[in-house]
Amino acid sequence: MNFAILRLLQTLTTHRDFFGSNALVNLVVDANTAFHTLDSPLGEYLVAFDLDNHVQRMACFGLYEVEVCRLIQAIVQPDEVFFDVGANVGLYTLLAAQLVGTSGQVHAFEPIAENTATIRAAIQSNTITQITVQQVAVGSSEGVLRLFIGTPETSPEWRRDLRAWASRVPSQRRPLQIEVPQISLDAYIQQHHLPHVDVIKLDIEGSELEALRGGQHLLSRADAPDLICEISPYLLAQQSLDSRHLTEYLAGFGYTLFHILPDRQRILHRVRHAHQPIRLQYLDPTQFFPFESNLFCTKQPEQVRERSRRGIAFIGEKFAQ
């Protein structure tokens, strides 16, 4: 009976948009403690989601960063090369692998062994050939990086993911210090003889600017990749930086920046309401951005709109439709 309840809830959240779905998922899952994993389709792949891991729990029920998932589905094309920087447990890695196909490439960069093991398990169980996993951090240079992660004492059981979610910024939730190997984007591309990279997703807990500083050659190219980049003013402030250090850095390479506006649709496994556009609001790189959010950065906004398989609405300035 408990299993049937979980399946019914999953069907509701992945096919319907209703108020309070996050709270309902947490309530029902926590009440069904006999089930710690739930096999579920992520597109064409079958993934064993860990329901004690908050990120995987939300993904399993179609609630995790829906707008970013939709944007990736809209812009990533077959045969392309996708970098997932800060892959965590590989949700975007697996999503991109389906989009690029077996003739494309996905490179997942994740410094935490527990997370890379989860990605490799999904690769093996689904016989995926187009994903390369690198257990490294990405920064401005090659070397060793000091990171901070959570512990069982600082992370509640329902947020076990915090124990494998690393940042260069220490905090009460992340007191444990570890050292991990670090590579730079430019060095990695040269070492692996990659002629181009099409899309990069970066979500590395305040280290996005450092990673991009290691990709100056890549970013200066005319065919520089589109970027989906998390921005955290709080984590930047802990490093004596603010959002403008990141946004002005990218603008200096000719990027146009957009804020990915939140999408209330509960979509991950199957996309409903695909006719509704993904909303990208123009962001002035010289203005302070106060919110933790995700940015879309491109050198060719019009080409992105034309080639997307689903609608994209550009809001603000000359990009408005």
C-alpha positions, -999 to 999 in steps of 0.1 A, spaced: 0 0 0 28 24 9 45 18 -25 12 25 -43 9 58 -24 44 68 -35 36 59 -71 3 79 -71 21 109 -56 48 107 -83 22 106 -110 4 136 -96 35 158 -92 50 149 -126 17 155 -145 0 182 -125 9 216 -110 -6 221 -76 1 243 -46 20 227 -17 35 199 -37 69 202 -21 54 199 14 32 171 4 61 151 -11 82 155 21 52 145 43 43 114 23 79 102 18 89 107 54 58 87 64 68 58 42 102 51 57 102 15 45 111 28 11 144 46 8 148 42 -30 123 44 -58 131 33 -94 118 59 -117 122 69 -153 144 100 -160 134 104 -197 145 72 -213 167 61 -184 157 42 -153 173 56 -122 172 44 -86 164 76 -67 176 79 -31 145 93 -13 167 103 17 186 126 -6 167 159 -10 179 166 -45 171 131 -58 137 132 -39 127 164 -57 139 150 -90 120 118 -86 88 137 -81 94 162 -109 101 192 -86 138 200 -90 148 232 -109 121 227 -135 129 258 -155 166 248 -159 155 213 -170 132 228 -197 159 252 -209 184 224 -213 158 204 -232 153 234 -254 189 243 -263 209 211 -262 211 194 -297 220 160 -309 258 154 -315 267 183 -292 293 185 -263 278 193 -229 298 200 -197 281 195 -164 303 213 -139 292 204 -104 273 174 -116 262 163 -81 244 130 -86 241 135 -123 205 146 -130 216 171 -157 243 148 -169 217 121 -176 192 146 -191 219 160 -215 231 125 -224 196 117 -238 196 150 -258 231 147 -274 226 110 -282 253 84 -286 272 105 -311 274 134 -287 294 138 -255 287 147 -219 315 154 -195 305 154 -158 328 171 -133 321 163 -96 347 162 -68 328 141 -43 332 103 -45 298 95 -32 282 115 -60 304 102 -88 296 67 -76 259 75 -81 265 88 -116 286 57 -126 259 34 -112 233 51 -134 256 49 -164 262 12 -159 226 2 -153 215 20 -184 245 11 -206 253 47 -214 284 53 -236 284 91 -241 291 102 -205 326 108 -191 329 112 -154 358 132 -138 361 131 -100 376 166 -99 368 202 -90 369 228 -118 388 261 -110 411 287 -124 441 264 -126 453 229 -121 462 218 -86 445 209 -53 414 227 -40 402 228 -4 365 223 0 340 221 29 312 195 32 285 187 57 286 159 83 259 137 99 260 161 129 253 192 108 229 178 82 195 164 91 187 129 77 162 143 51 190 166 38 217 139 35 227 156 2 243 184 22 270 159 32 280 155 -4 275 191 -15 308 208 -14 318 245 -13 350 265 -11 331 286 16 330 271 51 298 273 71 281 257 101 264 233 77 297 225 60 324 222 87 344 193 73 374 202 52 386 180 24 412 184 -4 403 174 -40 422 176 -74 413 206 -95 415 211 -133 408 241 -155 384 242 -184 410 253 -209 435 226 -198 409 199 -198 397 208 -233 433 208 -246 442 175 -229 411 157 -243 415 173 -278 379 186 -278 374 209 -309 345 227 -293 320 227 -263 284 237 -270 268 241 -235 282 243 -200 261 241 -168 278 254 -137 265 249 -102 295 247 -78 284 266 -47 301 300 -52 330 288 -73 315 296 -107 337 326 -113 368 307 -105 359 279 -129 352 305 -156 385 322 -150 401 289 -160 383 290 -193 394 323 -208 405 308 -241 372 289 -245 351 319 -236 370 342 -260 362 320 -290 335 331 -315 318 297 -310 320 300 -272 295 277 -254 262 288 -240 263 289 -202 237 280 -176 253 293 -144 241 295 -108 247 328 -91 248 330 -53 253 366 -39 257 352 -4 285 328 -13 302 354 -34 301 379 -5 319 353 17 347 357 -8 347 395 -8 329 395 -42 295 403 -55 274 394 -85 290 420 -107 323 403 -106 307 373 -123 284 391 -147 309 418 -158 335 391 -163 312 373 -187 301 405 -204 337 412 -211 338 382 -234 308 394 -253 281 374 -235 246 386 -231 231 376 -197 196 366 -188 179 356 -155 161 323 -159 127 331 -144 111 305 -122 86 281 -138 58 267 -117 53 237 -140 61 204 -124 81 189 -152 111 166 -154 102 132 -166 76 144 -192 72 179 -204 37 193 -202 25 227 -215 55 227 -239 38 256 -257 45 279 -228 78 297 -234 108 295 -211 112 331 -198 146 347 -199 148 382 -185 177 404 -197 202 412 -170 223 443 -169 258 430 -160 267 463 -143 238 461 -119 240 442 -86 219 411 -86 207 402 -51 190 368 -55 203 333 -56 192 321 -90 203 307 -124 216 327 -153 216 319 -190 245 334 -209 250 334 -246 268 352 -274 240 345 -299 206 351 -282 187 353 -315 203 320 -328 193 303 -295 157 313 -299 156 302 -336 172 268 -329 154 259 -297 129 230 -300 107 248 -275 98 284 -272 120 309 -254 106 343 -245 133 370 -241 122 397 -218 137 432 -215 156 457 -237 159 448 -274 154 411 -268 117 413 -259 95 395 -283 
